[in-house]
Amino acid sequence: MSVNLTRFARLSVTFLIAAVCAMAISCSALSQPSPDKAFFAIDPGEPTPAVAPLPVAPAVTAPETSTAKTSTTMPAGAVLQVRRLRVASPYDGKEFVYRTKTNEYRTDYYNGFIAAPDQSLTAALIAWISRTGGTRFASVVDVASSIPPRYVLEGNVTSLYGDYADKASPKAVMAIKIFLFDDSDASGRVILQKQYNASAPIDPGSAESLVKGWGNAYRQILEQLTADLDATSSSGR
């Protein structure tokens, strides 16, 4: 009987030590700080005052545009309403999206946007057109405004990702399709319909560089949109 008790005591002590060790490891793991998440915002910068078309920034691929439908009857001095941009999935979330292979994408849990892309990109679009509007528009408002608009601008963000498929030359990619129509026309006459595609080179493995690249790409799109709006309004004077 004493032998059995001794063996039982040893087993009990062994199990107790194992339980204490497991608890200590678990507590230690819980006490370790998890990696911090980083949040960013896309910033196209301030528009450059200029009469002539704005130059393309160095080392940035100028936007490629599809054939546009335009009208020549847009008078200056009207109110423009900018509706919230719609961002296509999977780019509508706060997590960064990476293209790693031709048809392979993944998201980044640790790096993302401080606000949903549709909110921040729309705010930047309104601010940009407001600063570059001149006599083209009397004012630029969002959908919360009670001012009745003459023109409405909508857009679909169809691409917003970091392209790392070519490891030797990663880039930030952005594409937006813009629609401008006459809201006073019962048929919603389209004045401008155009696809803008832009990309900018980035440093591999750097979230900061990717966000800066998106800012450069967005700036290129906004500059081209500004030129198109100028051309459309000038022809309607």
N, C-alpha and C positions, 0 to 999 in steps of 0.2 A: 504493500500500500504506500509506503514512504517513497518508493521509486516512482510510482505513478504520479504522486503529488508533486515530486520534484520535477518530473518531465512536464506536467501541466503548468507548473509555475514558470518554467523556462519558456514554454510556448506563449504564455500570457504576456511575459515581459517582451518577447520578440514582437508579438502583435502590437503591443503598446508603443514600442519604439518606432515601428513602421508607421503607425497611425500618426504619431507626433511628427515624424519626418515629413509625411505627406501633407500634413496640415501646415507645417512650416514652409514647405515649397509653394503650396497654394497661396498662402498669405504673402509670401515674397513676390510671387507673380502678380498678385493683385495690387501690391504696393508700387510696382514699377510703373512709371508714367508712360502712357501710350503715345506713339508718335503724333506730333501736332499736325493738324490739317492747316493748309495755307489757302487763303482766299484772295482772289484777284478781280479786277474790273478792266474791261477793254476800254482803252482811251485813245481815240483817234487824234487827240490834240486840238489845238485851236486852228480854225481856218486862216489861211494867209490872205490878207487883203491884196487883191490884184485885179486888174482890168483884163489883162490877157489870160489865156488858159493857164492854170497852175502847172508848174513843172512836175514831172514824175520824180519822186524821191529816189536817191541812189540805192541800188541793191534791192529794189522792190519790184516785183513783176507787175506791170500795169494791168488793170482789169481787162479781161476779154469780155466783149459784149456781143450779144446776139442781135439780130435784126430787130429794130425797134419800130413800134407803131407810134407815130406822133401826129399831132394836129397843129395847125398854124393859126389858131384862133383863140389863144389864151391871152386875154388882156392883163396888164399889170395892175397892181394895187388891190387885189382881191384877198379874201381870207382863205388860208389853207389849213385844213385839219389833217393831222397826222395820226393815223390809227396805230394801235400797238402792232408791232411786227409779229408775225407768226413764225415760230421756229420749228422746223421739222424734227421729228424724232429720228435718231436718239440724241440730237444736239440740244433739245429743249430743257435738259436737266442742268443742275449746277456742277456736276462732275465733268472734268475735261474728257474729251473723246480723242483717242489716238487711232490712226490707221497704221497698223504695223506690217500688213502685207496687202496684196492687191485687193482681196475681199475679206480681210480680217480687221476687226476693230475691237478696241477695249476701252474701258473707262478707268479713270484714276481716282481712287478713293481719297487720296491725301491732298490733291490739288483741285481746286474748283473755283467757281464764281461766287462772289459775295452776294450777288442777287441773280435772279433768273435771267438768262440772256435776253428774253423778249423785253424785259423791263429796262435793262441798262442800255441795250442797243437802240431802243426807241427813244429813250431820253437823250442819248447822244445825237440821234438823227434830228430831233426837234431843235436841240440847241444849235446844231450846225446850220440848218436851214434858216433859223432865226437870225444868226449872225451874218449869213451870206445873202439874205433875201433882198436887201436894198429896196428898190421900188417894185420888185417882182410881186411881192405879197405885202398887203397892209399889215397882216399879223399872221403868226403861225401858232396854232392852238392844238391841244390834245382833245380826246373825246370827252373829257370832263368839263370842257368849256361850254358855256351857254351861247356863245357867239355862233350864229349860223354861218357855215362855211360855203364858199363858192366852189372850192376844189377840195378833193379828198385824196390823200396819198396812202396807199397800203403797200405792204411788202411781205414776202415770204423768204425767210432765211433757209436756204436749202442745203448749205454746207457750213460747218463750223468745227474744224478739227485740226489736230496736229498730225501732219503726214510724215511718218517715219519709215515708209515702205522702202524708200531709197536712203539707206543709212548714211551715205556719203553726202547727201544734200537734203536734210529735213526742212520742212517748211510749214508755215501756218496758212491754212486754207479757209477762205470765206466766200460764200456766194449768196447773193440776194436778188430776188426778182421783184421789181418795183412796178406798181400800177398807179397812175395818176388819172383821175377822171373828174368830169364836170358834174358836181352834185346838183346843180340847178337844172340840168337836163334830165327830163323824165327817163330817157333811155340810158343814162349814165355814160355819156359819150367818153370814150377812152382818149386821153390826150397823150399819154406816154406809157408805154409798156416795154420794159427792157430787163434783160438778165445781165447782172454784173458779177464777174468772177475775178477774184484777186488772190494772190499768194505772196508771201514774204519769207525770205530765208531766216532760219533760226539756228541757235546752237543746240546740239543734241543733249538731251538729259537735263534741260533747264526750263523749269516752268515759267520763270521770269522772262526768258527769251521768247517763249511761245506766246505769252500774253502781249509782249511788245510787238511781236510779228502780227498778231491779230489786229492790234491797234494800227499798224502800218497798212495792212490790207484794207481795213475799214476806211481809213483815210483816203486811200486810192478810190474806193467805191464812192465815197461822199464827194470827192472832187469831181469825178466823172458825172455823178448825178447833178451836181451844181452846174456844170457846163451844159448838160442836157436841158435843165430847167431854164437856164439863161437863153439858150437857143430857141426853146419853145416859146417863151414869153416875148422875146425880141421879135420873133416872126409874127406875133399876134398884135403888135403895137400898131 
